[in-house]
Structures are given as C-alpha cells and as structure tokens.
Amino acid sequence: MDFSALNKTLALTPELRALAVRVGLGLLVLVVAGYILVFMSARQHARLTGELADIEERTRRQQALLPAWASIAALNQNASLGALSLPEPEPVPRTRVYLMPERLEHMARAVGVEPLEVTLNPASMGQDPSSIQAQGIFSGQLEGVRELLMSVARMPSLARLERVELRAVDGRLELFLQLRIALAN
C-alpha cells in the first residue's frame, strides 16, 4: 500500500477559513440551543416539582382539618338554642383584668385542652378603651377544642371574637384565639 498521498500538507485558503468560521458558529448555536432546551427546562422542572410538593403538603394539612370542621358544623347545626344563648354582659373591672389569662387557661384545662400561651395586649386599649385584646394558643382534641370555643363564647365579659384559627399538628388540633374582653368603667 502506498501512503504517500496522506503525507500532504493542508493549506488554509480563505474559503476553508470561512467554512471553519461557519462550522464554529453552527456548533456554538447548537450548544446554546441545547443548554436552553435541556438545562433550562430541567431547572424549571425542579422548581415546579418543589412548588407542587408545597401545594400537596398544604392540601394534606387542610384535608386533615376537614373532618374537624365538618364535625363542628354538624354539632352547631344540632345544638339547641339554650346551649348557645349568651349570658348577660358583665364587663371585667379594670383592676382585675390581669387575671383573665389565668381564667382562660383554667377554662382550657377544664375541658381537657392544654394552654400553650395566653397573653393580654395592653396596647390594644388605644384602639378601643372599653375593651382589651387577649390572645391564646391552645392544643387538644376536637371535642375539647369545641368545648373551649363554646365556653369562650359564653363568657359574660366577651366583647367579641376577632380571630379563630385551627391547625392540625401531630394528631391534635392547635387553636389560636384572639378576642376582646369588655372592661368596666
């Protein structure tokens, strides 16, 4: 075999240079297009998968609360008017309002609910001088939480419930209450 034909040197002509530039630009465009199609879509997929997992977790938590809400709604529809009647308003003397967190804790323990934190907000009297805001976080089973809500609703010193939140936490319900207590002059 004669390999003498392979021993030739390659001379770069202007046409070959133009062809090399075109091939280089073509490869560059292919690399950029590949990056956009593969890596950007993979990153978008990872972001969407994370958001979907967050939504599924929130949905799971809401579904855990659904039986509790349905039970409370059914019990409220079946409750007699006598059980829901409110007592005559009896505001708390301003000199004894500091005892209200302890009273709310006692009410919670009486129905089997654990008080996690109960506080008064003295700054709230700037908005309404005839009442003071109290907040509490309680943990317990559905029946106890329902009874606590009913007990708080029957408090003679209750001016209004401002906020009620229920969360499912480790097989129990966590109740957040924000209420206003009427103050006597």
N, C-alpha and C positions, 0 to 999 in steps of 0.2 A: 504494500500500500504506500501510496505517495502522499505524505502530509505536508508537502511543501506549499500547498495552497493555503494552509492555515497560518502560515508564518507571515502573513501580510499585516501591515500596519494600517490602522483605521485613521483616516484623515477627517477631521471635523469641518464640514462645509457649512455655509450659512443655512442651507436647507435642513441639515441634520440638527443644528443648534435650535432652529425654530421648532422642529419636531420634538426635541428634548424638552423645550420650554412648555409646549402644549401638553406633552405627556405628564410633566411635573405638575402643571396646573390642574390637569384632569384628576391626578391622584390626590391632590390637595382637596379638591371639591368632593371627591368620594370619601375622604377621611372626615371632612366636616359634616357631610350628609349622614355618614354612619354614626358619628357622635350624636347628632341631633336625633336620629331615629332610634338608636339603641340606648344610649346612656341617659338622655333627657327623658325618654319615655319610662325607663326603669326607675328614675328618681321620682317621676310623677306617680308611678305605680306605688312606690314605697310610701309616699306622702298620703295618697288616697287610702291605702291599706291601714295606715295609722289612724286616720280620721274615722274610717269605718269601724275600727276596733273601739274607739272612744264612744261612738254613737251606739254601738251594740252594748257597751257597758252601761251607758245611761239608760238605755231601754230595759236592760235586765234589772236595774235598780228600780225603775218605775213599775215594772211588772211585779216585782216583789211587794210593792206597796199596794197594788191594785186590789188584792183580796181585803186588805185592811180598810181601804176607802169604801169598798162595796159593803163590808160588814157594818161600818159606822153609818153609812147611808141607810142601810136596811134597818138598823136599830133605831135610827132617828125617825124613820117613817112609822115604825111601830110604837114609838114611845107615846105615853099618854100625856095629855096637856098638863096634868098635875105635876108630873115629874119635870116638866120643862118650865113651869111657872117661876118667874123671878121674884125674889123677896123684895120687900120694901127697901129702897135705897137707904143706906146707912154709911155715910162717909166716915173715914178714919180721922180721928183727931190728929192734927199736925204733930203733936208731941209724941204720938205713938206710932207714927208711920215707919219708923226704923225697925219695928217688929214684923213688918209684912213679909220680908224674905223668909224669915223663920216660919211664919204661918204657912206660906206657900210650900215650903219644904215639908212641914208636918202634914199638910193635905196630901202631898205626893206620896209620902211614906205610908199614910193610912190606906191608900188604895194599891199599894204594892209597886209603886214606881220610885225609882232612885233619882233624887235630885242631883244633877251634876254641878250646876251653877245657878244661883239666883241672886240678882242684884237689883238695886234701885238706881235710878238715874236722876239725881237732883237737878241737873241742868235742864231736864225736860220741863221743869216748872216755869221756865222762861216762855215757853210756847203756850202753856195753859196753867195759870196759877192755881186753879181749882182742882188739879189732879197731878199725880206724879207717875212717871213711867217705871214699870218693873219688867225685868226680863228674866227668863229662866230656861234652862235646858234640862230635860228630864229623859230618863231611859227606862223602858219597861215593855211589857207585853201589851197586846192590843186592848184587852179588857181593862187593864189598869190605866192605860193612856186615855181611853174613852171616859172612864170614871173621873179621871183628873180633869179632863175638859169640862165635863158636866159640873163638877164641884166648883171649878173656877167660874163657870157661867152663873152659878147660883150665889156667888159671893155678893153680899149686900154692898160692899164697898167698891165693886167693879164699875168703873165709868164706861170702859169699852175695851174690847179685844182689838188690838191693832194689827197683829200678825200671828199666824199659826203655821208652822211648817212641820211636816212629818218626813223622816228619812228612815230607811231600813239600814240597820247597822248590826252586823254579826248576829243575825237571827232575832234581833229585837227591834223595837221602834225607838227612834230618838225624836223627841218633841221639843220644838223651840216655840216659846210663848213670849209675846210682847204685849203687855196690857197696860191700861191706865187705871190707877186707883184714885177714887174720889176722896178729896180732903175736906174736912170740916173747917169752917172759919174760926 
